[in-house]
Amino acid sequence: MLLLLVASTRLPKLAISQLARWSAACALVLVAVAIWYNALLPLKLYPVLVNLVFLITFAYSLRVPPSMVERFARLTEPNLPPEAILYTRRVTQVWCGFFILNGAIAGATAIWASQALWSLYTGVISYGLMGSLFAIEYLCRLRFKRRHQAQVN
């Protein structure tokens, strides 16, 4: 029922994005299947769906620029140099890889692991990995900026 509530809160945004419509519809299907069969597995697949939606969003931005990370970067630095655009594109690719790996692990733990391990991975470990990737990328970005500012000066 909680997932049904979360999916229904997204309904007002459905007119904005076709991807939002599909993701909400898929979440509702997962809820319906879980209720119909009185099964937990469809609900455990929700993190897989979330990773898939992020993967599609980030990967699409690679095909239709600007990349997702470039969009975020332009919020604070509207005039990015060409080397920064290449950097943001690479970071977007790294995030795509993360979403593939994270979604695959979430799916594998949903299907083959105990509920305790699935809960640990999707509720703690995956967020730790995501935070680690943010932190590592931040440190790489600082180094990238230092190196390219030194080249300009």
Backbone as a printed PyTorch tensor [residue, N CA C, xyz], in Angstrom:
tensor([[[  0.8200,  -1.1940,   0.0000],
         [  0.0000,   0.0000,   0.0000],
         [  0.8680,   1.2640,   0.0000]],

        [[  2.0270,   1.1800,   0.6840],
         [  2.9190,   2.3360,   0.7160],
         [  3.4310,   2.6650,  -0.6900]],

        [[  3.8100,   1.6440,  -1.4400],
         [  4.2760,   1.8710,  -2.8070],
         [  3.1500,   2.4370,  -3.6710]],

        [[  1.9350,   1.9850,  -3.4550],
         [  0.7870,   2.5200,  -4.1770],
         [  0.6370,   4.0100,  -3.8740]],

        [[  0.8230,   4.4010,  -2.6260],
         [  0.7450,   5.8040,  -2.2360],
         [  1.8650,   6.6090,  -2.8980]],

        [[  3.0780,   6.0630,  -2.8740],
         [  4.2100,   6.7610,  -3.4970],
         [  3.9770,   6.9290,  -4.9960]],

        [[  3.5250,   5.8720,  -5.6560],
         [  3.2720,   5.9500,  -7.0970],
         [  2.1590,   6.9490,  -7.3970]],

        [[  1.1360,   6.9860,  -6.5730],
         [  0.0280,   7.8980,  -6.8350],
         [  0.4140,   9.3510,  -6.6060]],

        [[  1.4070,   9.6230,  -5.7450],
         [  1.8530,  11.0020,  -5.5550],
         [  2.5550,  11.5350,  -6.7960]],

        [[  3.0070,  10.6380,  -7.6320],
         [  3.6790,  11.0570,  -8.8680],
         [  2.6830,  11.3700,  -9.9690]],

        [[  1.4210,  11.0040,  -9.7810],
         [  0.4150,  11.1990, -10.8190],
         [  0.2890,  12.6490, -11.2960]],

        [[  0.3480,  13.6600, -10.4130],
         [  0.2590,  15.0390, -10.9210],
         [  1.3860,  15.4050, -11.8890]],

        [[  2.5210,  14.7390, -11.7920],
         [  3.6700,  15.0440, -12.6540],
         [  3.6140,  14.2850, -13.9750]],

        [[  2.6430,  13.4320, -14.1670],
         [  2.6210,  12.5720, -15.3400],
         [  2.4960,  13.3420, -16.6380]],

        [[  1.8720,  14.4930, -16.6210],
         [  1.7300,  15.2770, -17.8500],
         [  3.0680,  15.8520, -18.3020]],

        [[  4.0340,  15.9190, -17.3970],
         [  5.3300,  16.5240, -17.7080],
         [  6.2070,  15.5890, -18.5360]],

        [[  6.2670,  14.3510, -18.1680],
         [  7.2500,  13.4620, -18.7690],
         [  6.6500,  12.0970, -19.0920]],

        [[  6.9600,  11.6370, -20.2740],
         [  6.5100,  10.2920, -20.6520],
         [  7.1980,   9.2390, -19.7810]],

        [[  8.4530,   9.4630, -19.4410],
         [  9.1670,   8.5280, -18.5710],
         [  8.5150,   8.4680, -17.1890]],

        [[  8.0530,   9.6070, -16.6860],
         [  7.3580,   9.6230, -15.3890],
         [  6.0760,   8.8090, -15.4720]],

        [[  5.3710,   8.9150, -16.5820],
         [  4.1510,   8.1170, -16.7710],
         [  4.4690,   6.6290, -16.7520]],

        [[  5.5110,   6.2360, -17.4780],
         [  5.8910,   4.8190, -17.5430],
         [  6.3680,   4.3040, -16.1890]],

        [[  7.1630,   5.0910, -15.4880],
         [  7.6740,   4.6180, -14.2030],
         [  6.5460,   4.4900, -13.1840]],

        [[  5.6150,   5.4430, -13.1810],
         [  4.4720,   5.3350, -12.2680],
         [  3.5950,   4.1460, -12.6470]],

        [[  3.4010,   3.9380, -13.9360],
         [  2.5960,   2.7870, -14.3790],
         [  3.2550,   1.4750, -13.9730]],

        [[  4.5730,   1.3840, -14.1310],
         [  5.2840,   0.1630, -13.7380],
         [  5.2020,  -0.0540, -12.2320]],

        [[  5.3240,   1.0220, -11.4550],
         [  5.2050,   0.8990, -10.0000],
         [  3.8080,   0.4080,  -9.6260]],

        [[  2.8090,   0.9300, -10.2920],
         [  1.4350,   0.4890, -10.0190],
         [  1.2290,  -0.9730, -10.4070]],

        [[  1.8670,  -1.3970, -11.5070],
         [  1.7830,  -2.8130, -11.9020],
         [  2.4410,  -3.6910, -10.8490]],

        [[  3.6090,  -3.2700, -10.3440],
         [  4.2750,  -4.0430,  -9.2860],
         [  3.3670,  -4.1760,  -8.0670]],

        [[  2.7100,  -3.0900,  -7.6920],
         [  1.8000,  -3.1300,  -6.5440],
         [  0.6320,  -4.0600,  -6.8260]],

        [[  0.0580,  -3.9420,  -8.0220],
         [ -1.0990,  -4.7770,  -8.3680],
         [ -0.7380,  -6.2600,  -8.3490]],

        [[  0.4100,  -6.6000,  -8.9130],
         [  0.8480,  -8.0030,  -8.9280],
         [  1.1040,  -8.4870,  -7.5050]],

        [[  1.7200,  -7.6400,  -6.6860],
         [  1.9930,  -8.0170,  -5.2950],
         [  0.6980,  -8.2800,  -4.5360]],

        [[ -0.2770,  -7.4120,  -4.7440],
         [ -1.5600,  -7.5850,  -4.0620],
         [ -2.2930,  -8.8010,  -4.6100]],

        [[ -2.3420,  -8.9340,  -5.9230],
         [ -3.0770, -10.0310,  -6.5600],
         [ -2.5590, -11.4050,  -6.1100]],

        [[ -1.2350, -11.5470,  -6.1320],
         [ -0.6310, -12.8350,  -5.7870],
         [ -0.2090, -12.9240,  -4.3160]],

        [[ -0.4660, -11.8470,  -3.5600],
         [ -0.0470, -11.7970,  -2.1620],
         [  1.4340, -12.1820,  -2.0480]],

        [[  2.2400, -11.5230,  -2.8760],
         [  3.6620, -11.8430,  -2.9840],
         [  4.5110, -10.6080,  -2.6810]],

        [[  5.6490, -10.8430,  -2.0940],
         [  6.5680,  -9.7690,  -1.7520],
         [  7.5420,  -9.4320,  -2.8920]],

        [[  7.8470, -10.4010,  -3.7360],
         [  8.8550, -10.1960,  -4.7890],
         [  8.5820,  -8.9740,  -5.6650]],

        [[  7.3670,  -8.7590,  -6.1610],
         [  7.1700,  -7.5640,  -6.9940],
         [  7.5360,  -6.2710,  -6.2760]],

        [[  7.2660,  -6.2080,  -4.9940],
         [  7.6280,  -5.0060,  -4.2360],
         [  9.1310,  -4.8930,  -4.0630]],

        [[  9.7980,  -6.0260,  -3.9250],
         [ 11.2550,  -6.0190,  -3.7860],
         [ 11.9400,  -5.5980,  -5.0870]],

        [[ 11.2000,  -5.6470,  -6.1870],
         [ 11.7710,  -5.2380,  -7.4690],
         [ 11.6800,  -3.7300,  -7.7020]],

        [[ 11.0290,  -3.0110,  -6.8070],
         [ 10.9050,  -1.5630,  -6.9840],
         [ 12.2620,  -0.8620,  -7.0950]],

        [[ 13.2650,  -1.1810,  -6.2600],
         [ 14.5740,  -0.5360,  -6.4410],
         [ 15.1850,  -0.8030,  -7.8240]],

        [[ 14.8910,  -1.9500,  -8.3940],
         [ 15.3670,  -2.2420,  -9.7550],
         [ 14.7220,  -1.2600, -10.7280]],

        [[ 13.4280,  -1.0390, -10.5650],
         [ 12.7090,  -0.0860, -11.4130],
         [ 13.2900,   1.3160, -11.2760]],

        [[ 13.5740,   1.7360, -10.0670],
         [ 14.1390,   3.0710,  -9.8360],
         [ 15.4880,   3.2070, -10.5380]],

        [[ 16.3460,   2.1990, -10.4030],
         [ 17.6470,   2.2370, -11.0860],
         [ 17.4760,   2.2510, -12.5960]],

        [[ 16.5090,   1.5010, -13.0910],
         [ 16.2510,   1.4760, -14.5320],
         [ 15.8080,   2.8490, -15.0350]],

        [[ 14.9410,   3.5160, -14.2910],
         [ 14.4870,   4.8540, -14.6960],
         [ 15.6590,   5.8320, -14.7010]],

        [[ 16.5020,   5.7890, -13.6620],
         [ 17.6760,   6.6650, -13.6500],
         [ 18.6230,   6.3250, -14.7970]],

        [[ 18.8180,   5.0480, -15.0670],
         [ 19.6800,   4.6460, -16.1780],
         [ 19.1530,   5.1920, -17.4970]],

        [[ 17.8840,   5.0270, -17.7380],
         [ 17.2830,   5.5230, -18.9840],
         [ 17.4540,   7.0350, -19.0930]],

        [[ 17.1970,   7.7400, -17.9960],
         [ 17.3060,   9.2010, -18.0010],
         [ 18.7300,   9.6520, -18.2960]],

        [[ 19.6960,   9.0720, -17.5970],
         [ 21.0910,   9.4680, -17.7920],
         [ 21.5950,   9.0380, -19.1720]],

        [[ 21.2540,   7.8250, -19.6030],
         [ 21.7100,   7.3400, -20.9070],
         [ 21.0930,   8.1640, -22.0410]],

        [[ 19.8420,   8.5250, -21.9040],
         [ 19.1910,   9.3510, -22.9290],
         [ 19.8940,  10.6940, -23.0580]],

        [[ 20.3290,  11.2410, -21.9140],
         [ 21.0220,  12.5300, -21.9620],
         [ 22.3720,  12.4250, -22.6630]],

        [[ 22.9220,  11.2170, -22.7370],
         [ 24.1600,  11.0350, -23.5040],
         [ 23.8810,  11.0510, -24.9990]],

        [[ 22.7100,  10.5670, -25.3670],
         [ 22.3380,  10.5540, -26.7880],
         [ 21.8140,  11.9110, -27.2510]],

        [[ 21.1550,  12.6240, -26.3370],
         [ 20.5860,  13.9360, -26.6550],
         [ 21.1590,  14.9360, -25.6530]],

        [[ 22.3290,  15.5230, -25.9870],
         [ 23.0000,  16.4280, -25.0460],
         [ 22.1260,  17.6290, -24.6930]],

        [[ 22.4100,  18.2880, -23.5830],
         [ 23.5400,  18.0870, -22.7020],
         [ 23.3420,  16.8760, -21.7880]],

        [[ 24.4590,  16.3110, -21.3580],
         [ 24.3800,  15.1540, -20.4600],
         [ 23.7840,  15.5980, -19.1240]],

        [[ 23.2770,  14.6320, -18.3830],
         [ 22.6200,  14.9420, -17.1120],
         [ 23.5590,  15.6600, -16.1520]],

        [[ 24.7860,  15.1960, -16.0390],
         [ 25.7410,  15.8290, -15.1250],
         [ 26.1020,  17.2260, -15.6170]],

        [[ 26.1620,  17.4230, -16.9290],
         [ 26.4040,  18.7730, -17.4620],
         [ 25.2610,  19.7050, -17.0700]],

        [[ 24.0310,  19.2140, -17.1230],
         [ 22.8840,  20.0430, -16.7110],
         [ 23.0310,  20.4680, -15.2580]],

        [[ 23.4380,  19.5260, -14.3980],
         [ 23.6420,  19.8580, -12.9900],
         [ 24.7870,  20.8630, -12.8400]],

        [[ 25.8590,  20.6600, -13.5860],
         [ 27.0280,  21.5420, -13.4830],
         [ 26.6820,  22.9610, -13.9320]],

        [[ 25.8560,  23.0810, -14.9330],
         [ 25.4940,  24.4090, -15.4460],
         [ 24.6170,  25.1980, -14.4780]],

        [[ 24.0710,  24.5350, -13.4830],
         [ 23.2980,  25.2570, -12.4770],
         [ 24.1920,  26.2010, -11.6750]],

        [[ 25.4570,  25.8080, -11.4810],
         [ 26.3900,  26.6490, -10.7300],
         [ 27.4220,  27.3290, -11.6300]],

        [[ 27.7150,  26.7300, -12.7870],
         [ 28.6810,  27.3050, -13.7200],
         [ 28.0930,  27.2800, -15.1290]],

        [[ 27.3480,  28.3220, -15.5050],
         [ 26.6740,  28.3150, -16.8100],
         [ 27.6220,  28.2440, -18.0130]],

        [[ 28.8400,  28.7670, -17.8650],
         [ 29.7880,  28.7960, -18.9810],
         [ 30.8640,  27.7350, -18.7900]],

        [[ 30.5550,  26.5160, -19.1470],
         [ 31.5260,  25.4270, -19.0040],
         [ 32.4630,  25.3980, -20.2130]],

        [[ 33.7640,  25.2200, -19.9680],
         [ 34.6960,  25.0630, -21.0910],
         [ 34.5070,  23.6830, -21.7300]],

        [[ 34.9780,  23.5150, -22.9530],
         [ 34.7950,  22.2340, -23.6590],
         [ 35.3350,  21.0250, -22.8960]],

        [[ 36.4790,  21.1730, -22.2110],
         [ 37.0220,  20.0280, -21.4740],
         [ 36.1260,  19.6500, -20.2980]],

        [[ 35.4300,  20.6240, -19.7200],
         [ 34.4940,  20.3270, -18.6280],
         [ 33.2640,  19.5930, -19.1610]],

        [[ 32.8540,  19.9250, -20.3630],
         [ 31.7120,  19.2370, -20.9790],
         [ 32.0730,  17.7730, -21.2110]],

        [[ 33.2950,  17.5170, -21.6810],
         [ 33.7430,  16.1310, -21.8520],
         [ 33.8060,  15.4090, -20.5110]],

        [[ 34.2730,  16.1130, -19.4820],
         [ 34.3440,  15.5260, -18.1410],
         [ 32.9460,  15.1600, -17.6430]],

        [[ 31.9930,  16.0670, -17.7860],
         [ 30.6360,  15.7860, -17.3050],
         [ 30.0010,  14.6360, -18.0770]],

        [[ 30.3420,  14.5220, -19.3290],
         [ 29.8340,  13.4030, -20.1330],
         [ 30.3840,  12.0770, -19.5860]],

        [[ 31.6700,  12.0580, -19.2520],
         [ 32.2890,  10.8560, -18.6910],
         [ 31.6650,  10.5040, -17.3410]],

        [[ 31.4010,  11.5040, -16.5250],
         [ 30.7770,  11.2540, -15.2190],
         [ 29.3670,  10.6890, -15.4180]],

        [[ 28.6490,  11.1930, -16.4030],
         [ 27.3160,  10.6530, -16.7100],
         [ 27.4230,   9.1850, -17.1040]],

        [[ 28.4530,   8.8300, -17.8620],
         [ 28.6600,   7.4240, -18.2360],
         [ 28.9510,   6.5760, -17.0060]],

        [[ 29.7320,   7.1120, -16.0770],
         [ 30.0350,   6.3870, -14.8440],
         [ 28.7440,   6.1350, -14.0610]],

        [[ 27.8900,   7.1480, -13.9790],
         [ 26.6130,   6.9630, -13.2820],
         [ 25.7490,   5.9210, -13.9790]],

        [[ 25.7770,   5.8810, -15.2900],
         [ 25.0340,   4.8340, -16.0140],
         [ 25.5440,   3.4570, -15.5990]],

        [[ 26.8460,   3.3050, -15.5250],
         [ 27.4180,   2.0450, -15.0640],
         [ 26.9910,   1.7170, -13.6500]],

        [[ 26.9590,   2.7250, -12.7900],
         [ 26.5140,   2.5130, -11.4130],
         [ 25.0690,   2.0240, -11.3800]],

        [[ 24.2010,   2.6540, -12.1560],
         [ 22.7910,   2.2560, -12.1510],
         [ 22.6060,   0.8360, -12.6820]],

        [[ 23.4090,   0.4490, -13.6560],
         [ 23.3450,  -0.9240, -14.1600],
         [ 23.7530,  -1.9030, -13.0620]],

        [[ 24.8950,  -1.6450, -12.4560],
         [ 25.4120,  -2.5370, -11.4140],
         [ 24.4960,  -2.5600, -10.1890]],

        [[ 24.0770,  -1.4010,  -9.7330],
         [ 23.2270,  -1.3150,  -8.5490],
         [ 21.8710,  -1.9920,  -8.7980]],

        [[ 21.3000,  -1.7660,  -9.9680],
         [ 20.0330,  -2.4050, -10.2970],
         [ 20.1620,  -3.9140, -10.4010]],

        [[ 21.2720,  -4.3720, -10.9740],
         [ 21.5000,  -5.8160, -11.0960],
         [ 21.6580,  -6.4680,  -9.7220]],

        [[ 22.3970,  -5.8220,  -8.8390],
         [ 22.5730,  -6.3740,  -7.4910],
         [ 21.2500,  -6.3370,  -6.7350]],

        [[ 20.5120,  -5.2450,  -6.8620],
         [ 19.2060,  -5.1620,  -6.1960],
         [ 18.2790,  -6.2630,  -6.7190]],

        [[ 18.3100,  -6.5060,  -8.0280],
         [ 17.4880,  -7.5720,  -8.6020],
         [ 17.9210,  -8.9490,  -8.1260]],

        [[ 19.2160,  -9.1670,  -8.1000],
         [ 19.7290, -10.4690,  -7.6640],
         [ 19.3920, -10.7220,  -6.1970]],

        [[ 19.5280,  -9.7000,  -5.3540],
         [ 19.1950,  -9.9090,  -3.9470],
         [ 17.6950, -10.0860,  -3.7620]],

        [[ 16.8920,  -9.4370,  -4.6020],
         [ 15.4340,  -9.6070,  -4.5070],
         [ 15.0270, -11.0340,  -4.8500]],

        [[ 15.6920, -11.6030,  -5.8400],
         [ 15.3010, -12.9320,  -6.3260],
         [ 15.9530, -14.0570,  -5.5190]],

        [[ 17.2620, -13.9430,  -5.2510],
         [ 17.9880, -15.0840,  -4.7040],
         [ 18.4220, -14.9580,  -3.2450]],

        [[ 18.4220, -13.7620,  -2.6920],
         [ 18.9420, -13.5920,  -1.3340],
         [ 17.8040, -13.5510,  -0.3150]],

        [[ 18.1850, -13.6150,   0.9220],
         [ 17.1970, -13.5180,   1.9980],
         [ 16.6440, -12.0990,   2.0450]],

        [[ 15.5200, -11.9670,   2.7000],
         [ 14.9310, -10.6410,   2.8410],
         [ 15.8470,  -9.7250,   3.6480]],

        [[ 16.5380, -10.2790,   4.6190],
         [ 17.4630,  -9.4800,   5.4320],
         [ 18.6070,  -8.9220,   4.5790]],

        [[ 19.1710,  -9.7540,   3.7040],
         [ 20.2580,  -9.2890,   2.8410],
         [ 19.7490,  -8.2720,   1.8330]],

        [[ 18.5660,  -8.5310,   1.2590],
         [ 17.9690,  -7.5750,   0.3280],
         [ 17.7630,  -6.2320,   1.0230]],

        [[ 17.2190,  -6.2520,   2.2310],
         [ 16.9840,  -5.0200,   2.9890],
         [ 18.2980,  -4.3000,   3.2900]],

        [[ 19.3040,  -5.0570,   3.6730],
         [ 20.6100,  -4.4670,   3.9530],
         [ 21.1790,  -3.8060,   2.7060]],

        [[ 21.1140,  -4.5000,   1.5820],
         [ 21.6910,  -3.9290,   0.3590],
         [ 20.9010,  -2.7090,  -0.1020]],

        [[ 19.5840,  -2.8660,  -0.2710],
         [ 18.8000,  -1.7660,  -0.8400],
         [ 18.5900,  -0.6160,   0.1330]],

        [[ 18.6650,  -0.8880,   1.4320],
         [ 18.4180,   0.1550,   2.4140],
         [ 19.6450,   0.8050,   2.9950]],

        [[ 20.8160,   0.1500,   2.8630],
         [ 22.0270,   0.6930,   3.4720],
         [ 23.1950,   0.7050,   2.4810]],

        [[ 23.5620,  -0.4630,   2.0020],
         [ 24.7770,  -0.5890,   1.1840],
         [ 24.6850,   0.2210,  -0.1020]],

        [[ 23.5550,   0.1370,  -0.8120],
         [ 23.4480,   0.8660,  -2.0790],
         [ 23.5640,   2.3740,  -1.8670]],

        [[ 23.0020,   2.8690,  -0.7610],
         [ 23.1290,   4.3020,  -0.4670],
         [ 24.5590,   4.6510,  -0.0830]],

        [[ 25.2330,   3.7680,   0.6090],
         [ 26.6400,   3.9740,   0.9190],
         [ 27.4910,   4.0150,  -0.3390]],

        [[ 27.2020,   3.1110,  -1.2710],
         [ 27.9250,   3.1060,  -2.5490],
         [ 27.6520,   4.3880,  -3.3380]],

        [[ 26.4020,   4.8110,  -3.3270],
         [ 26.0430,   6.0410,  -4.0360],
         [ 26.7570,   7.2350,  -3.4220]],

        [[ 26.7670,   7.3150,  -2.1030],
         [ 27.4760,   8.3950,  -1.4250],
         [ 28.9700,   8.3620,  -1.6900]],

        [[ 29.5170,   7.1550,  -1.7340],
         [ 30.9440,   7.0040,  -2.0470],
         [ 31.2480,   7.4800,  -3.4520]],

        [[ 30.3770,   7.1490,  -4.3880],
         [ 30.5830,   7.6040,  -5.7710],
         [ 30.4980,   9.1230,  -5.8470]],

        [[ 29.5420,   9.7220,  -5.1460],
         [ 29.4660,  11.1860,  -5.0870],
         [ 30.7630,  11.7680,  -4.5440]],

        [[ 31.2550,  11.2110,  -3.4380],
         [ 32.4640,  11.7350,  -2.7940],
         [ 33.6840,  11.5850,  -3.6960]],

        [[ 33.8380,  10.4250,  -4.3100],
         [ 34.9800,  10.1870,  -5.2000],
         [ 34.9190,  11.1290,  -6.3910]],

        [[ 33.7250,  11.2900,  -6.9490],
         [ 33.5810,  12.1930,  -8.1020],
         [ 33.8940,  13.6240,  -7.6930]],

        [[ 33.4770,  14.0170,  -6.5020],
         [ 33.7590,  15.3750,  -6.0220],
         [ 35.2660,  15.6080,  -5.9250]],

        [[ 35.9880,  14.6370,  -5.3740],
         [ 37.4490,  14.7620,  -5.2640],
         [ 38.0940,  14.7990,  -6.6540]],

        [[ 37.5940,  13.9640,  -7.5630],
         [ 38.1170,  13.9820,  -8.9440],
         [ 37.8290,  15.3170,  -9.6140]],

        [[ 36.6550,  15.8770,  -9.3400],
         [ 36.2890,  17.1690,  -9.9280],
         [ 37.2080,  18.2780,  -9.4340]],

        [[ 37.5180,  18.2550,  -8.1320],
         [ 38.4360,  19.2600,  -7.5940],
         [ 39.8010,  19.1560,  -8.2630]],

        [[ 40.2680,  17.9340,  -8.4140],
         [ 41.5650,  17.7090,  -9.0710],
         [ 41.5070,  18.1560, -10.5310]],

        [[ 40.4170,  17.8300, -11.2080],
         [ 40.2200,  18.2330, -12.6060],
         [ 40.2490,  19.7520, -12.7280]],

        [[ 39.5340,  20.4370, -11.8450],
         [ 39.4970,  21.9010, -11.8900],
         [ 40.8750,  22.4950, -11.6370]],

        [[ 41.5800,  21.9570, -10.6300],
         [ 42.9210,  22.4570, -10.3330],
         [ 43.8500,  22.2990, -11.5270]],

        [[ 43.8120,  21.1280, -12.1270],
         [ 44.6900,  20.8580, -13.2560],
         [ 44.3820,  21.7850, -14.4420]],

        [[ 43.1050,  21.9970, -14.7060],
         [ 42.7510,  22.8230, -15.8700],
         [ 42.8840,  24.3100, -15.5920]],

        [[ 42.7510,  24.7270, -14.3470],
         [ 43.0020,  26.1230, -14.0160],
         [ 44.4880,  26.4280, -14.0980]],

        [[ 45.3210,  25.4500, -13.7440],
         [ 46.7760,  25.6310, -13.8470],
         [ 47.2020,  25.7560, -15.3050]],

        [[ 46.5400,  25.0320, -16.1760],
         [ 46.8700,  25.0930, -17.6080],
         [ 46.4720,  26.4350, -18.1980]],

        [[ 45.3850,  27.0230, -17.7010],
         [ 44.9230,  28.3100, -18.2060],
         [ 45.8530,  29.4150, -17.7460]],

        [[ 46.3430,  29.3150, -16.4990],
         [ 47.2160,  30.3680, -15.9480],
         [ 48.5900,  30.2050, -16.4250]]])
